[in-house]
Amino acid sequence: MIRYKNLSKQVLALVLMGYMISPNQSNAESNALSNINASKITDPNVTEFLDLKGHWGESVITAAVDKGYVDGYPDGTFKPNGDITRAEFIKMVDNALHVSVAGKKIGDSWYVPYINAAVTSGFHQWSDFSSGDWNTALTRQEMARIAVRAATGDKNTDDNKWMYLATKAGLIMGMDDTGILGVDNTTTRAQSVTIIERVLSVKNGTKLKVDKHAVSRAEVHWHGTNVFTMWPRYFPQNFIDNFDITQANWKSSDGNYHEYGEEFIVVDMEDPNDPYRNGVVDMKFNFATYDSSGKRTNLQIMQAPSKSYVSYSRVKVVIQNDIDAGPGLITGGYMNMTSLGMDKDSKIWDKVLSSQEDDNTVLYSKSQGSQNTFDLNTSNGNWSPQIPRSGSYILRSGTHYWVQGRVHPKGDAFLFFSGGYYNSSISFTPSARLYSTDSPNNGSHSFIVVNAHEDYETHN
């Protein structure tokens, strides 16, 4: 493969006019390029980009250059780690997809025909960017939006969902083993070529490898949970748009106390790279065993076993003015998966033998509905500081967070039969004492965040 062979000075001038130099380069960089020794640029022995050897994107960039939708700079470099602008990326997508691009009108910037073509093709909308300009570096979130539209034609209108759609399709992978998304990070030239190659693969019918950790993070970024990624058996994909975390919202009648459910996260304790593992490794849970009469025979306090999931909810508490809570502590609200039963095959509580429980295997027991709960205060403390005053506690004004975890043994479980089908759901329960004081006659005070019918054809 030969690049920049036998370029005359006239041809080189035309190349520079055709924006081989990136529009977001500084004047200093442009001047430096113009002063490069011409004999080096036209050297017929220059067959590789000088800065690409050994780079992680070397092979995919080489393939893209062969296809003709991207090229390097006149000094023989590609600058794989340099940022790419919005206009540059759209031009590359146009060229890669062989989109028809009209000629530039007098007075228009070089990129206008490419933007118009992208809008006509459907992978860009004029309303996509509300700040910056076409020379602004493209973010990974913005790249995800363009890539999904170009690959699948998806008509999604929720900006937070684009990264989920992109990771779910395999168009975007995590930036490390835990699936870091870098939503607001700028996009490099190497990354942009890689994503365009994946777009072309999807359009050719290829099913791409998916980074589950990135999908998990992207689902949380979208709507505050990862249950559809982590528990597809209980929360099948066809219910994913039903999840509405805004339902996890309650405030007192005087408006002084307000709770907002922000996240409901599931962690796989067998996965050392689970994105949210660090948030639960220090949690401890009460594991109780009971005899046939319901009397507790043993209680162990320990961390979650390796063969388990831990779910936890993060609830934001906003207090406008100090509240005298009286002599008892008040816990915050929480979200929880409901209707989860014991081992599917036994189905009779008494057949689950407590003697089979150990550090790595925890069976569903008669007390599963009430045990294994641990309330974890964040670093600020839920009610920190708690100041006794005349035998009572003061809930200080400000913003606090209440995090509550629950351990779920791995294995096949059944869901309780309700309303003609087996139902799985996540519900939000506000602070019990405050709710009962504020609304004493309202009965149940839980709010459903999502309902789903389980799919026993899907396994965790």
ChimeraX attribute file (.defattr): number of C-alpha atoms within 10 A of each C-alpha:
attribute: neighborCount
match mode: 1-to-1
recipient: residues
	/A:1	8
	/A:2	10
	/A:3	20
	/A:4	22
	/A:5	13
	/A:6	14
	/A:7	17
	/A:8	13
	/A:9	12
	/A:10	8
	/A:11	11
	/A:12	18
	/A:13	12
	/A:14	12
	/A:15	15
	/A:16	16
	/A:17	11
	/A:18	10
	/A:19	13
	/A:20	15
	/A:21	16
	/A:22	18
	/A:23	17
	/A:24	17
	/A:25	12
	/A:26	10
	/A:27	9
	/A:28	9
	/A:29	11
	/A:30	15
	/A:31	10
	/A:32	11
	/A:33	15
	/A:34	14
	/A:35	9
	/A:36	12
	/A:37	10
	/A:38	15
	/A:39	10
	/A:40	14
	/A:41	22
	/A:42	20
	/A:43	15
	/A:44	14
	/A:45	13
	/A:46	16
	/A:47	13
	/A:48	17
	/A:49	20
	/A:50	12
	/A:51	14
	/A:52	20
	/A:53	11
	/A:54	8
	/A:55	12
	/A:56	12
	/A:57	17
	/A:58	17
	/A:59	14
	/A:60	17
	/A:61	25
	/A:62	18
	/A:63	13
	/A:64	19
	/A:65	16
	/A:66	12
	/A:67	12
	/A:68	12
	/A:69	17
	/A:70	22
	/A:71	20
	/A:72	19
	/A:73	18
	/A:74	21
	/A:75	19
	/A:76	21
	/A:77	14
	/A:78	21
	/A:79	17
	/A:80	22
	/A:81	15
	/A:82	16
	/A:83	23
	/A:84	25
	/A:85	23
	/A:86	22
	/A:87	22
	/A:88	26
	/A:89	23
	/A:90	24
	/A:91	23
	/A:92	20
	/A:93	26
	/A:94	21
	/A:95	17
	/A:96	19
	/A:97	17
	/A:98	10
	/A:99	15
	/A:100	14
	/A:101	17
	/A:102	11
	/A:103	10
	/A:104	13
	/A:105	10
	/A:106	7
	/A:107	6
	/A:108	9
	/A:109	10
	/A:110	17
	/A:111	18
	/A:112	18
	/A:113	17
	/A:114	25
	/A:115	23
	/A:116	16
	/A:117	19
	/A:118	23
	/A:119	13
	/A:120	14
	/A:121	17
	/A:122	15
	/A:123	23
	/A:124	20
	/A:125	14
	/A:126	10
	/A:127	6
	/A:128	11
	/A:129	12
	/A:130	7
	/A:131	7
	/A:132	9
	/A:133	11
	/A:134	20
	/A:135	16
	/A:136	17
	/A:137	22
	/A:138	23
	/A:139	19
	/A:140	21
	/A:141	24
	/A:142	21
	/A:143	25
	/A:144	23
	/A:145	24
	/A:146	25
	/A:147	29
	/A:148	25
	/A:149	20
	/A:150	23
	/A:151	21
	/A:152	15
	/A:153	13
	/A:154	15
	/A:155	10
	/A:156	13
	/A:157	9
	/A:158	8
	/A:159	14
	/A:160	18
	/A:161	19
	/A:162	26
	/A:163	30
	/A:164	26
	/A:165	24
	/A:166	28
	/A:167	28
	/A:168	22
	/A:169	22
	/A:170	21
	/A:171	26
	/A:172	30
	/A:173	23
	/A:174	19
	/A:175	11
	/A:176	11
	/A:177	14
	/A:178	20
	/A:179	21
	/A:180	17
	/A:181	22
	/A:182	13
	/A:183	17
	/A:184	11
	/A:185	14
	/A:186	20
	/A:187	24
	/A:188	20
	/A:189	21
	/A:190	22
	/A:191	23
	/A:192	23
	/A:193	25
	/A:194	18
	/A:195	21
	/A:196	25
	/A:197	19
	/A:198	21
	/A:199	28
	/A:200	17
	/A:201	15
	/A:202	19
	/A:203	14
	/A:204	10
	/A:205	8
	/A:206	11
	/A:207	12
	/A:208	16
	/A:209	13
	/A:210	17
	/A:211	19
	/A:212	20
	/A:213	25
	/A:214	28
	/A:215	29
	/A:216	29
	/A:217	26
	/A:218	29
	/A:219	25
	/A:220	21
	/A:221	19
	/A:222	18
	/A:223	20
	/A:224	21
	/A:225	23
	/A:226	25
	/A:227	25
	/A:228	20
	/A:229	23
	/A:230	20
	/A:231	17
	/A:232	20
	/A:233	21
	/A:234	27
	/A:235	26
	/A:236	19
	/A:237	16
	/A:238	11
	/A:239	14
	/A:240	19
	/A:241	9
	/A:242	12
	/A:243	21
	/A:244	14
	/A:245	22
	/A:246	13
	/A:247	16
	/A:248	24
	/A:249	19
	/A:250	23
	/A:251	19
	/A:252	14
	/A:253	11
	/A:254	8
	/A:255	12
	/A:256	14
	/A:257	20
	/A:258	19
	/A:259	25
	/A:260	22
	/A:261	26
	/A:262	20
	/A:263	22
	/A:264	26
	/A:265	22
	/A:266	28
	/A:267	25
	/A:268	20
	/A:269	21
	/A:270	14
	/A:271	13
	/A:272	13
	/A:273	15
	/A:274	20
	/A:275	20
	/A:276	19
	/A:277	18
	/A:278	12
	/A:279	13
	/A:280	20
	/A:281	13
	/A:282	12
	/A:283	19
	/A:284	20
	/A:285	20
	/A:286	17
	/A:287	21
	/A:288	19
	/A:289	20
	/A:290	17
	/A:291	13
	/A:292	9
	/A:293	6
	/A:294	10
	/A:295	9
	/A:296	12
	/A:297	10
	/A:298	11
	/A:299	11
	/A:300	11
	/A:301	11
	/A:302	14
	/A:303	16
	/A:304	26
	/A:305	20
	/A:306	18
	/A:307	17
	/A:308	20
	/A:309	21
	/A:310	23
	/A:311	20
	/A:312	26
	/A:313	23
	/A:314	23
	/A:315	26
	/A:316	21
	/A:317	24
	/A:318	19
	/A:319	18
	/A:320	14
	/A:321	13
	/A:322	13
	/A:323	14
	/A:324	13
	/A:325	16
	/A:326	15
	/A:327	13
	/A:328	10
	/A:329	14
	/A:330	17
	/A:331	17
	/A:332	25
	/A:333	28
	/A:334	28
	/A:335	29
	/A:336	19
	/A:337	18
	/A:338	16
	/A:339	16
	/A:340	19
	/A:341	18
	/A:342	23
	/A:343	21
	/A:344	13
	/A:345	9
	/A:346	12
	/A:347	13
	/A:348	12
	/A:349	15
	/A:350	13
	/A:351	11
	/A:352	17
	/A:353	14
	/A:354	19
	/A:355	8
	/A:356	9
	/A:357	15
	/A:358	10
	/A:359	11
	/A:360	12
	/A:361	15
	/A:362	21
	/A:363	21
	/A:364	23
	/A:365	23
	/A:366	22
	/A:367	15
	/A:368	19
	/A:369	14
	/A:370	10
	/A:371	16
	/A:372	20
	/A:373	18
	/A:374	16
	/A:375	17
	/A:376	19
	/A:377	17
	/A:378	14
	/A:379	9
	/A:380	12
	/A:381	13
	/A:382	23
	/A:383	24
	/A:384	14
	/A:385	12
	/A:386	14
	/A:387	13
	/A:388	13
	/A:389	11
	/A:390	8
	/A:391	9
	/A:392	15
	/A:393	20
	/A:394	20
	/A:395	22
	/A:396	21
	/A:397	16
	/A:398	13
	/A:399	15
	/A:400	21
	/A:401	24
	/A:402	23
	/A:403	22
	/A:404	24
	/A:405	26
	/A:406	24
	/A:407	27
	/A:408	23
	/A:409	21
	/A:410	21
	/A:411	17
	/A:412	14
	/A:413	21
	/A:414	21
	/A:415	20
	/A:416	15
	/A:417	11
	/A:418	10
	/A:419	7
	/A:420	6
	/A:421	12
	/A:422	17
	/A:423	20
	/A:424	23
	/A:425	20
	/A:426	23
	/A:427	21
	/A:428	26
	/A:429	22
	/A:430	26
	/A:431	19
	/A:432	16
	/A:433	16
	/A:434	18
	/A:435	18
	/A:436	15
	/A:437	10
	/A:438	14
	/A:439	13
	/A:440	12
	/A:441	9
	/A:442	9
	/A:443	8
	/A:444	9
	/A:445	17
	/A:446	18
	/A:447	16
	/A:448	18
	/A:449	21
	/A:450	20
	/A:451	18
	/A:452	20
	/A:453	17
	/A:454	21
	/A:455	14
	/A:456	14
	/A:457	8
	/A:458	12
	/A:459	11
	/A:460	12
